[in-house]
Amino acid sequence: MAKTEIYYFSGTGNSLAVARAVAERLGGYLIPIASVIDGAAIETEADVIGITFPVYYADLPNLVRRFAERLVPKDDGYVFGVATYGGAAGASLKTLDGILRSGGKTLAAGFGIHMPQNAFRKPWENKRAVYRRAEKRIVGVVRSVEARRDGMFYGNVPLQAVLTPFHGWLRRMTALHLEEVSNTPSRSGFRVEDLIPLADRSFSTTDACTGCRICARVCPVGNIEIVEGRPAWQNRCENCLACVNWCPTSAIHGGIAKNDYRYRHPEVTVRDIAAQREARP
């Protein structure tokens, strides 16, 4: 029987929920990327390797980039990626493929799954309908993996086609936005990947903060220290918004999160998110 490992990164639970469902259906092991990222190389003898992640700024999260650079699958292993997004997969799957190829590896297949937006409110979004469609999409992903299909299978093909030609422009606009929120000199020339860790400069807490430390627990990269009962960000941010969305008093504000909107996947708990940094079994 083929050994399957499903690696994931998740801030508010969407990618974890998808990764968990895929792992259950494939009979695979579920492994948080944050729990293995500190090693020089991430070696695995799994026959099937899945990488599930959210799309940030129409591309691959920094943590997943570092993971892909260090991943060492077996020579005949089947590697696939699953991008979860509120709009489209953007360049995320192609970026993942490019990183793997630069290390002599191959992304056999990539899949996109639409999930509820976690950074701002979409008044027209019916979350229950989104979850139902995602469930059907997950079944399709599993069937494709079982059949060892090759290729890119985007969930929102029309929007993907519209956005693809504008990816470069979108990234430039993103860089300008991140310069603003990170208090970095305009037109600094920094890449989006360089500016994302500094986005936490925009975070602050209100008097609603109780010093409960949940923000520090759920941060997948240990970017938050508690100083005098308040969170202090250390400029290693992944921009996953876990601290914002899991705060029980909605005391954290800043970044791309809108003050009046909070989101957490209903089947994911604080403990689930906090467990991402636990050592791999």
C-alpha positions as CSV (number, residue, x, y, z in Angstrom):
1,M,0.0,0.0,0.0
2,A,1.3,3.4,-1.0
3,K,2.5,5.6,1.9
4,T,0.9,9.0,1.7
5,E,2.0,12.2,3.5
6,I,-0.1,15.4,3.4
7,Y,1.8,18.5,4.5
8,Y,-0.1,21.7,5.2
9,F,0.1,25.3,6.3
10,S,-3.0,27.1,7.7
11,G,-3.8,30.3,9.5
12,T,-7.5,30.4,9.9
13,G,-8.3,26.7,9.2
14,N,-9.3,26.5,5.5
15,S,-6.2,24.7,4.3
16,L,-6.1,22.5,7.4
17,A,-9.7,21.4,6.8
18,V,-8.9,20.6,3.2
19,A,-5.7,18.8,4.0
20,R,-7.4,16.8,6.7
21,A,-10.2,15.7,4.3
22,V,-7.7,14.7,1.6
23,A,-5.5,12.8,4.1
24,E,-8.5,10.9,5.5
25,R,-9.7,9.9,2.1
26,L,-6.2,8.8,0.9
27,G,-5.3,7.1,4.2
28,G,-2.4,9.4,4.6
29,Y,-0.4,11.1,7.4
30,L,-1.2,14.7,8.2
31,I,1.9,16.8,8.8
32,P,2.1,20.6,9.6
33,I,4.8,22.3,7.5
34,A,5.7,24.4,10.5
35,S,6.7,21.3,12.4
36,V,9.4,20.3,10.0
37,I,10.6,23.5,8.5
38,D,13.6,24.0,10.9
39,G,15.5,21.1,9.3
40,A,18.2,21.6,6.6
41,A,16.4,19.0,4.4
42,I,13.0,17.5,4.6
43,E,13.5,13.9,3.5
44,T,10.6,11.6,3.0
45,E,10.1,8.1,1.6
46,A,6.4,8.6,1.0
47,D,5.1,7.4,-2.3
48,V,2.5,10.2,-2.5
49,I,3.2,13.7,-1.1
50,G,0.5,16.4,-0.9
51,I,1.2,20.1,-0.1
52,T,-1.8,22.1,0.9
53,F,-1.6,25.9,1.4
54,P,-3.5,29.2,1.2
55,V,-2.8,31.7,-1.6
56,Y,-1.4,35.0,-0.4
57,Y,-1.2,37.9,-2.7
58,A,-1.9,35.6,-5.7
59,D,1.1,33.5,-5.0
60,L,2.8,31.0,-2.6
61,P,3.3,31.8,1.1
62,N,6.9,32.3,2.2
63,L,6.7,29.4,4.6
64,V,5.7,27.0,1.8
65,R,8.4,28.4,-0.4
66,R,11.0,27.5,2.2
67,F,9.4,24.1,2.6
68,A,9.5,23.4,-1.1
69,E,13.2,24.3,-1.3
70,R,14.1,21.8,1.4
71,L,11.7,19.0,0.4
72,V,13.5,15.8,-0.8
73,P,11.0,13.3,-2.0
74,K,11.9,9.8,-3.2
75,D,12.8,9.6,-6.8
76,D,9.6,8.0,-8.0
77,G,7.3,9.9,-5.5
78,Y,4.1,11.6,-6.8
79,V,4.0,15.1,-5.5
80,F,0.8,17.3,-5.8
81,G,-0.2,20.7,-4.5
82,V,-3.6,22.0,-3.3
83,A,-4.1,25.8,-3.2
84,T,-7.0,27.2,-1.2
85,Y,-8.1,30.7,-2.0
86,G,-10.9,33.2,-1.8
87,G,-10.5,34.3,-5.4
88,A,-8.1,32.3,-7.6
89,A,-4.9,30.2,-7.3
90,G,-2.9,32.9,-9.1
91,A,0.7,31.9,-9.7
92,S,1.0,29.8,-6.5
93,L,1.0,26.4,-8.1
94,K,3.3,27.5,-10.9
95,T,5.7,29.0,-8.3
96,L,5.6,25.7,-6.3
97,D,6.3,23.8,-9.5
98,G,9.2,26.1,-10.3
99,I,10.8,25.8,-6.9
100,L,10.6,22.0,-7.0
101,R,12.0,21.9,-10.5
102,S,14.9,24.1,-9.5
103,G,15.9,21.3,-7.0
104,G,15.5,18.5,-9.6
105,K,12.0,17.6,-8.3
106,T,8.6,17.7,-10.1
107,L,5.1,18.8,-9.1
108,A,3.0,16.2,-10.9
109,A,-0.3,17.9,-10.3
110,G,-1.8,21.1,-8.9
111,F,-5.4,21.7,-7.7
112,G,-7.3,24.8,-6.7
113,I,-10.1,24.8,-4.1
114,H,-12.2,27.9,-3.4
115,M,-12.8,28.5,0.3
116,P,-14.3,31.5,2.3
117,Q,-12.4,34.7,2.4
118,N,-10.6,35.2,5.7
119,A,-9.3,38.8,5.3
120,F,-12.3,40.8,4.4
121,R,-16.1,40.5,4.2
122,K,-17.8,39.4,1.0
123,P,-21.5,40.3,1.5
124,W,-22.6,38.0,-1.3
125,E,-20.6,35.0,-0.1
126,N,-22.7,32.0,1.1
127,K,-20.2,30.1,3.2
128,R,-22.3,27.0,3.5
129,A,-22.5,26.8,-0.3
130,V,-18.7,27.4,-0.6
131,Y,-18.1,24.5,1.9
132,R,-20.4,22.2,-0.1
133,R,-18.6,23.0,-3.4
134,A,-15.3,22.5,-1.7
135,E,-16.3,19.1,-0.5
136,K,-17.1,18.0,-4.0
137,R,-13.9,19.5,-5.2
138,I,-12.0,17.5,-2.6
139,V,-13.5,14.3,-3.9
140,G,-12.3,15.1,-7.3
141,V,-8.8,15.9,-6.1
142,V,-8.6,12.5,-4.3
143,R,-9.8,10.7,-7.4
144,S,-7.2,12.5,-9.5
145,V,-4.4,11.6,-7.1
146,E,-5.5,8.0,-6.9
147,A,-5.3,7.9,-10.7
148,R,-2.0,9.7,-10.6
149,R,-3.1,12.4,-13.0
150,D,-0.6,15.0,-14.2
151,G,-1.3,18.7,-14.9
152,M,-2.8,21.8,-13.4
153,F,-6.5,21.7,-12.4
154,Y,-7.7,25.1,-11.4
155,G,-11.0,25.4,-9.6
156,N,-12.0,28.8,-10.9
157,V,-10.8,28.7,-14.5
158,P,-12.4,31.9,-15.8
159,L,-11.1,34.1,-13.0
160,Q,-7.7,32.4,-13.2
161,A,-7.5,33.1,-17.0
162,V,-8.5,36.8,-16.4
163,L,-5.9,37.4,-13.6
164,T,-2.9,35.5,-15.1
165,P,-1.9,38.3,-17.6
166,F,-2.0,40.8,-14.8
167,H,0.1,38.9,-12.2
168,G,3.1,41.1,-12.5
169,W,1.0,44.3,-12.1
170,L,-0.8,42.8,-9.1
171,R,2.5,41.9,-7.4
172,R,3.8,45.5,-8.0
173,M,0.6,46.9,-6.4
174,T,1.0,44.4,-3.5
175,A,4.6,45.6,-2.9
176,L,3.4,49.2,-2.7
177,H,0.7,48.2,-0.3
178,L,3.1,46.3,1.9
179,E,5.5,49.1,1.9
180,E,2.8,51.3,3.3
181,V,1.6,48.9,6.0
182,S,5.2,48.0,7.0
183,N,6.4,51.6,7.2
184,T,9.0,50.9,4.5
185,P,10.2,53.7,2.3
186,S,8.1,53.9,-0.9
187,R,9.6,52.4,-4.0
188,S,12.1,50.5,-1.8
189,G,12.7,47.9,-4.4
190,F,12.0,45.1,-1.9
191,R,10.2,42.1,-3.2
192,V,6.8,41.1,-1.9
193,E,8.5,38.1,-0.2
194,D,10.8,40.5,1.6
195,L,8.0,42.8,2.7
196,I,5.6,40.2,4.0
197,P,7.7,39.5,7.2
198,L,7.5,43.2,8.0
199,A,3.7,43.5,7.6
200,D,3.4,42.9,11.3
201,R,4.6,46.4,12.0
202,S,1.0,47.4,11.3
203,F,-0.5,45.2,14.0
204,S,-1.6,46.7,17.3
205,T,-3.9,45.8,20.2
206,T,-6.8,47.6,21.7
207,D,-7.8,47.7,25.4
208,A,-9.8,44.6,24.8
209,C,-6.6,42.5,25.0
210,T,-6.6,40.3,28.1
211,G,-3.1,38.9,27.7
212,C,-4.4,35.4,27.1
213,R,-1.5,34.5,24.9
214,I,-3.7,32.7,22.3
215,C,-2.1,34.9,19.6
216,A,1.4,33.6,20.5
217,R,0.1,30.0,20.6
218,V,-1.5,30.0,17.1
219,C,1.3,31.8,15.3
220,P,2.7,29.0,13.1
221,V,6.2,30.5,13.0
222,G,6.6,31.7,16.6
223,N,6.6,35.4,15.6
224,I,4.8,36.7,18.7
225,E,6.3,37.3,22.1
226,I,4.2,38.5,25.1
227,V,5.7,41.6,26.6
228,E,4.1,43.1,29.7
229,G,0.9,41.2,28.9
230,R,0.6,42.3,25.3
231,P,1.7,40.7,22.0
232,A,4.9,42.0,20.4
233,W,5.5,40.9,16.8
234,Q,9.1,40.0,15.8
235,N,9.1,40.9,12.0
236,R,9.0,37.2,10.9
237,C,5.3,37.4,9.9
238,E,3.7,35.0,7.4
239,N,0.7,37.3,7.1
240,C,-1.6,34.3,7.8
241,L,-3.9,36.4,10.1
242,A,-4.1,33.6,12.7
243,C,-3.4,36.1,15.5
244,V,-6.1,38.4,14.2
245,N,-8.8,35.9,13.6
246,W,-8.2,33.6,16.7
247,C,-8.1,36.4,19.2
248,P,-11.1,35.7,21.5
249,T,-11.8,39.4,22.1
250,S,-11.0,40.7,18.5
251,A,-8.3,43.0,20.1
252,I,-5.8,42.7,17.3
253,H,-6.0,45.0,14.3
254,G,-3.8,45.9,11.3
255,G,-2.5,44.5,8.0
256,I,-4.9,43.5,5.4
257,A,-7.6,42.4,8.0
258,K,-10.7,44.6,8.1
259,N,-11.6,45.7,11.6
260,D,-15.2,44.5,11.4
261,Y,-14.5,41.0,10.0
262,R,-13.2,37.9,11.6
263,Y,-13.1,34.4,10.1
264,R,-12.3,30.9,11.4
265,H,-13.2,27.6,9.8
266,P,-16.0,26.1,11.8
267,E,-14.4,22.6,12.0
268,V,-11.0,23.9,13.2
269,T,-10.1,24.8,16.7
270,V,-7.4,26.9,18.5
271,R,-5.7,23.8,19.5
272,D,-5.6,22.5,15.9
273,I,-3.8,25.7,14.7
274,A,-1.5,25.9,17.7
275,A,-0.5,22.2,17.1
276,Q,1.2,23.2,13.8
277,R,4.5,23.9,15.6
278,E,4.6,20.6,17.4
279,A,7.3,18.2,16.4
280,R,6.6,15.7,13.7
281,P,5.8,12.2,15.1
